[in-house]
Amino acid sequence: MTDEKQKPQVKPGLPRAVIALMLVFVVVTVVLAVVGVMNRRHSYTVLAERTRELASPTVNVAQPKSGAPVTSFTLPGNVTAFTDSPIYARTSGYLTRWYFDIGAKVKKGALLAEISTPEVDQQLHQAEAELVIAKANANNAKAQADRYSGLVKSNAVSQQETETYVSQAAATEAAVHSAEANVQRLHELKSFQKVYAPFDGVVTARNIDTGQLIETGAGKELFHLQAVNTLRVYTNVPEDQTAAIHAGQSYELTFAEHPGRSFTAKLARTADAIDPASRTLLVELDIDNKSGEILPGSLAQVHFKVARQNPTLIVPVSALIFRRDGTQVATLNGIKAHLNPVVIGEDDGQSVQIVTGLKADDRVIQDPPDSLIEGEEVRVVNPAAGGK
């Protein structure tokens, strides 16, 4: 009995419940670790996707609208008189009287002014006297020539003397013609003492007064006369619109001094050549002005309406991108932006016509951000827009 009490006791093993509890703890720990890792990875993925979404610009898209079959544009036009002429003196002298002042309407042939020409009068008297002398000399020479021509037949005078008198008769006859021409010239100069209107029109300037010395030539303008019953309107049409411009077409004109009214003018002619400096075509329109409402020198607004040669598309002005490479419009290609170089036409401030560079089924990015680049991914907030 004593030996049995002194024998060492062996500790029993861990209970199975404890072992099971430990295993459960380990499994739970591993599961929690795996779940934590997966949650973190999912968070990272969501964060990356969210960051990518926030980095992509958000845009709206819409299809361009079809342009009207007729285009209209307005150009400034210079209004001029149909005939515009300065009136100069054809003879020298002193102005004795003028009959019409500025604003006067005159008929063709109306007497505008009279010039006193004492020097021309004196020259005419002298030329007429010289003509009388020339005729007397010519008659005497002719008589001598006739006499000698009769005597030479009977050998009463020599042939040489006869030829001399015949030559003298011819020379004096030529002197008569010269004197007559001089007298005619001075008569014409004297007729220029009276200044007449060359056409129906309005006197727009009078630069002379009674008693002034008048010189022959274009040194000093006496009057300025303009024909205003019909007016010419000149304007320059851009080269891309010239194909639809033809003589005989009618267009509307408006003037600042006639608000709310329009006038009809007919295209009379064109220069038939493009100006290489401005790339425009000079055209002339004629407008009836018998009422006198329109004044030469006015600025007209010429309203052109022409059929389009090529169909156009319309987008908002805000869709345009202006950069160093030129004017562009951004369209949606899948989820990426594509920058299209375009040529614009008429611009009314809110919308603009696209002549080339777009197609009718393109989805145009509205109000594109300034930082948008070619091929950049974008996020569309209205993916159904444009039918794609």
C-alpha positions in Angstrom: 0.0 0.0 0.0 2.8 2.2 0.8 4.5 1.7 -2.6 1.3 2.4 -4.4 0.9 5.8 -2.7 4.5 6.8 -3.5 4.2 5.9 -7.3 4.0 9.2 -9.4 0.7 10.0 -11.0 0.5 10.7 -14.8 -1.6 13.8 -15.9 -4.4 12.9 -18.1 -4.6 14.5 -21.8 -6.6 17.6 -22.7 -10.2 17.1 -22.8 -11.8 16.8 -26.3 -14.0 19.7 -25.7 -11.0 22.0 -25.2 -9.4 20.7 -28.4 -12.6 21.2 -30.3 -12.9 24.7 -28.9 -9.4 25.5 -30.0 -10.1 24.2 -33.5 -13.2 26.3 -33.8 -11.2 29.3 -32.6 -8.6 28.7 -35.3 -11.1 28.2 -38.0 -13.0 31.3 -37.1 -9.8 33.3 -37.0 -8.8 32.1 -40.5 -12.3 32.8 -41.8 -12.3 36.3 -40.4 -8.9 36.9 -41.9 -10.0 35.7 -45.3 -13.2 37.7 -45.1 -11.2 40.8 -44.1 -8.7 40.4 -47.0 -11.6 39.9 -49.4 -13.4 42.9 -48.1 -10.3 45.1 -48.3 -9.7 43.9 -51.9 -13.3 44.7 -52.8 -12.9 48.1 -51.2 -9.8 48.7 -53.2 -11.6 47.6 -56.4 -14.6 49.8 -55.7 -12.3 52.7 -54.8 -10.4 52.3 -58.1 -13.5 52.1 -60.1 -14.9 55.2 -58.3 -11.7 57.1 -58.8 -11.7 56.1 -62.5 -15.3 57.3 -62.9 -14.6 60.6 -61.2 -11.5 61.1 -63.4 -13.6 60.6 -66.6 -15.5 63.8 -67.5 -19.2 63.7 -67.4 -20.8 64.8 -70.7 -24.2 65.1 -72.4 -24.5 64.1 -76.1 -27.0 64.9 -78.8 -27.3 64.5 -82.5 -26.9 67.6 -84.7 -29.9 69.1 -86.3 -30.3 69.3 -90.1 -29.9 72.8 -91.6 -32.4 74.6 -93.7 -32.3 74.1 -97.5 -31.9 77.8 -97.9 -29.2 79.8 -96.3 -29.4 83.5 -95.5 -26.6 86.0 -94.7 -26.3 89.7 -94.5 -23.6 91.9 -95.9 -22.9 95.6 -95.7 -23.4 97.5 -99.0 -22.2 100.9 -100.2 -24.8 103.0 -101.8 -23.7 105.3 -104.7 -25.4 107.4 -107.3 -26.0 105.7 -110.7 -24.1 108.5 -112.4 -21.7 110.7 -110.4 -19.9 113.6 -112.2 -17.8 116.6 -111.2 -18.5 119.7 -113.4 -15.4 121.6 -114.6 -15.0 124.8 -116.7 -14.0 124.5 -120.4 -13.0 128.1 -120.7 -11.3 130.7 -118.5 -12.9 133.9 -117.1 -14.9 135.3 -114.2 -18.1 133.8 -112.9 -20.9 136.2 -113.5 -23.8 134.1 -112.1 -24.8 130.7 -110.8 -28.4 129.4 -110.9 -28.5 126.2 -108.7 -27.3 125.5 -105.2 -26.8 122.2 -103.3 -29.9 120.0 -103.2 -31.4 121.4 -106.3 -32.9 118.9 -108.8 -31.9 119.8 -112.3 -32.8 118.4 -115.8 -30.4 117.6 -118.5 -29.4 120.8 -120.3 -30.3 123.1 -117.4 -28.1 126.2 -117.2 -26.0 126.0 -114.1 -23.7 129.1 -114.4 -22.4 131.7 -116.7 -18.7 132.8 -117.1 -17.5 136.1 -118.5 -14.6 135.6 -120.9 -13.3 138.9 -122.2 -10.0 137.5 -123.3 -11.8 134.8 -125.4 -14.0 137.5 -126.9 -11.0 139.6 -127.9 -9.3 136.6 -129.4 -12.5 135.8 -131.4 -12.6 139.3 -132.8 -9.0 139.1 -133.8 -9.5 135.7 -135.4 -12.5 136.9 -137.4 -10.4 139.8 -138.7 -7.6 137.4 -139.7 -10.1 135.3 -141.5 -11.2 138.3 -143.6 -7.6 139.0 -144.5 -7.0 135.4 -145.4 -10.0 135.3 -147.6 -8.9 138.5 -149.4 -5.5 137.1 -150.0 -6.9 133.9 -151.2 -9.2 135.7 -153.7 -6.3 137.8 -155.0 -4.0 134.8 -155.4 -6.7 132.8 -157.1 -7.3 135.6 -159.6 -3.6 135.8 -160.4 -3.4 132.0 -160.8 -6.4 132.0 -163.2 -4.9 134.9 -165.2 -1.5 133.2 -165.6 -3.1 129.9 -166.4 -4.9 131.5 -169.4 -1.8 133.4 -170.6 0.5 130.4 -170.5 -1.6 128.7 -173.2 -0.5 131.5 -175.6 3.0 131.5 -174.3 2.6 135.1 -173.1 4.0 134.1 -169.7 6.4 131.3 -168.6 5.3 128.0 -167.2 7.4 128.6 -164.1 5.6 131.9 -163.3 2.3 130.3 -163.7 3.1 127.4 -161.3 4.3 130.0 -158.8 1.0 131.8 -158.8 -1.0 128.5 -158.7 1.0 127.5 -155.6 0.4 130.8 -154.0 -3.3 130.4 -154.6 -3.3 127.0 -152.9 -1.3 128.3 -149.9 -3.7 131.2 -149.4 -6.7 128.8 -149.6 -5.1 126.7 -146.9 -4.6 129.8 -144.8 -8.3 130.5 -145.1 -9.2 127.0 -143.8 -6.8 127.5 -140.9 -8.3 130.8 -140.0 -11.8 129.4 -140.2 -10.8 126.6 -137.8 -9.4 129.0 -135.4 -12.6 131.1 -135.5 -14.7 127.9 -134.9 -12.5 126.9 -131.9 -12.9 130.3 -130.3 -16.7 130.2 -130.9 -16.8 126.9 -129.1 -14.8 128.3 -126.2 -17.2 131.2 -126.1 -20.1 128.7 -126.0 -18.5 127.3 -122.8 -19.3 130.5 -121.1 -22.5 128.8 -120.2 -22.3 125.7 -118.0 -25.1 123.1 -118.6 -26.1 120.0 -116.6 -25.0 116.9 -118.5 -27.8 114.7 -117.1 -30.8 114.7 -114.8 -29.7 114.8 -111.2 -29.2 116.6 -107.9 -26.5 119.2 -107.3 -24.6 117.9 -104.3 -21.8 120.5 -104.3 -21.2 124.1 -105.4 -17.6 125.3 -105.1 -17.9 128.7 -106.8 -19.4 132.1 -106.2 -20.0 135.2 -108.2 -16.8 137.1 -109.2 -14.4 134.2 -108.8 -11.7 133.6 -111.4 -12.4 130.4 -113.3 -9.5 128.4 -114.9 -9.9 125.9 -117.7 -9.5 122.2 -116.8 -9.8 120.0 -113.7 -8.1 122.2 -111.3 -11.3 123.4 -109.6 -14.6 121.7 -109.5 -17.5 124.1 -110.2 -20.4 121.7 -109.3 -20.9 118.1 -108.4 -23.9 116.4 -109.9 -25.4 113.0 -109.1 -28.2 111.0 -110.7 -30.2 109.5 -107.9 -33.4 108.1 -109.5 -31.6 104.8 -109.6 -28.9 103.9 -107.1 -26.1 101.4 -107.3 -25.3 99.2 -104.2 -21.9 97.5 -104.1 -21.1 94.6 -101.7 -18.5 91.8 -101.6 -19.9 88.2 -101.5 -17.7 85.5 -99.9 -16.2 83.1 -102.3 -18.1 80.1 -100.9 -21.4 81.7 -101.6 -20.8 83.0 -105.1 -22.0 79.9 -106.9 -25.6 80.8 -106.1 -25.3 84.5 -107.0 -26.6 85.4 -110.5 -27.6 88.6 -112.3 -31.3 89.3 -112.3 -32.0 88.0 -108.8 -33.8 90.3 -106.3 -32.7 90.8 -102.7 -33.9 92.8 -99.7 -32.1 95.9 -98.4 -32.5 97.6 -95.0 -31.2 100.9 -93.8 -30.6 102.2 -90.3 -32.3 105.5 -91.2 -35.5 103.5 -92.2 -36.1 101.1 -89.3 -38.7 98.5 -89.9 -38.7 98.9 -93.7 -37.1 97.0 -96.5 -36.4 97.8 -100.1 -36.0 95.5 -103.1 -32.9 95.7 -105.3 -32.0 93.7 -108.3 -28.5 92.2 -108.9 -27.4 94.0 -112.1 -23.9 92.6 -112.6 -20.8 91.1 -110.9 -17.1 91.5 -111.4 -16.9 87.9 -112.7 -13.6 87.6 -110.8 -12.6 86.8 -107.2 -10.5 89.4 -105.5 -7.4 87.5 -104.5 -6.8 89.8 -101.5 -10.2 89.4 -99.8 -11.5 86.2 -101.6 -14.8 87.9 -102.4 -16.8 88.7 -105.5 -17.8 92.3 -106.0 -21.5 92.6 -107.0 -23.7 95.5 -108.0 -27.4 95.8 -107.2 -29.6 98.5 -108.6 -32.4 100.0 -106.6 -35.2 102.3 -107.8 -35.1 105.6 -105.9 -37.6 107.8 -107.7 -39.0 108.7 -104.3 -35.7 110.0 -103.2 -35.9 108.3 -99.8 -32.5 106.7 -100.1 -29.4 109.0 -100.1 -26.2 108.2 -102.0 -23.4 107.4 -99.6 -25.7 105.5 -97.2 -24.7 102.1 -95.7 -27.2 99.4 -96.6 -27.6 95.9 -95.2 -28.0 93.5 -98.1 -30.0 90.3 -97.1 -29.1 87.4 -99.3 -31.2 84.2 -99.4 -29.7 81.4 -101.6 -30.2 77.7 -102.0 -27.6 75.6 -100.3 -25.1 73.8 -102.5 -24.4 71.2 -99.8 -26.5 70.2 -96.7 -25.4 71.5 -93.4 -25.8 70.4 -89.8 -26.5 72.7 -86.8 -25.0 72.4 -83.3 -25.0 74.8 -80.3 -22.2 77.3 -80.3 -21.2 75.9 -76.9 -20.2 72.6 -78.6 -17.4 74.2 -80.5 -13.8 73.8 -79.4 -11.3 76.5 -80.4 -7.7 75.4 -80.3 -4.4 75.9 -82.1 -5.4 73.2 -84.6 -8.5 75.1 -85.6 -12.2 74.7 -84.8 -13.3 71.3 -83.7 -16.4 69.4 -82.5 -16.2 66.5 -80.1 -18.2 63.4 -80.8 -18.7 60.1 -78.9 -17.0 57.0 -80.2 -18.1 54.2 -77.9 -17.0 55.6 -74.5 -14.2 57.7 -75.9 -14.2 61.2 -77.3 -13.2 62.0 -80.9 -12.2 65.5 -81.9 -13.5 66.4 -85.5 -12.0 69.3 -87.4 -15.0 71.3 -88.8 -15.7 74.2 -91.2 -18.4 76.5 -89.8 -21.0 78.5 -91.7 -23.6 80.9 -90.4 -23.5 81.8 -86.7 -26.4 83.4 -85.0 -24.8 83.5 -81.6 -26.7 80.5 -80.2 -26.2 77.9 -82.9 -23.8 77.5 -85.7 -23.9 75.7 -89.1 -21.3 73.0 -89.7 -20.5 72.9 -93.4 -18.1 69.9 -93.3 -16.7 67.7 -90.6 -19.8 66.1 -89.1 -22.3 63.4 -90.0 -26.0 63.4 -89.3 -25.8 60.3 -87.0 -22.8 61.6 -84.9 -23.4 62.0 -81.2 -22.0 65.5 -80.4 -20.7 66.2 -76.9 -22.4 69.2 -75.6 -20.4 71.8 -73.6 -17.1 69.8 -73.8 -14.6 70.5 -71.0 -11.6 72.5 -71.9 -9.3 69.7 -71.0 -10.9 67.1 -73.3 -8.4 65.3 -75.5 -8.6 62.9 -78.4 -9.4 59.3 -77.2 -10.2 60.3 -73.6 -12.8 58.2 -71.9 -16.0 60.0 -70.9 -19.0 59.2 -68.8 -22.3 59.9 -70.6 -25.2 61.0 -68.4 -27.8 60.6 -71.2 -26.6 57.4 -73.0 -29.9 57.1 -74.8 -29.4 60.5 -76.5 -28.8 60.3 -80.2 -30.5 56.9 -80.6 -27.3 54.9 -80.0 
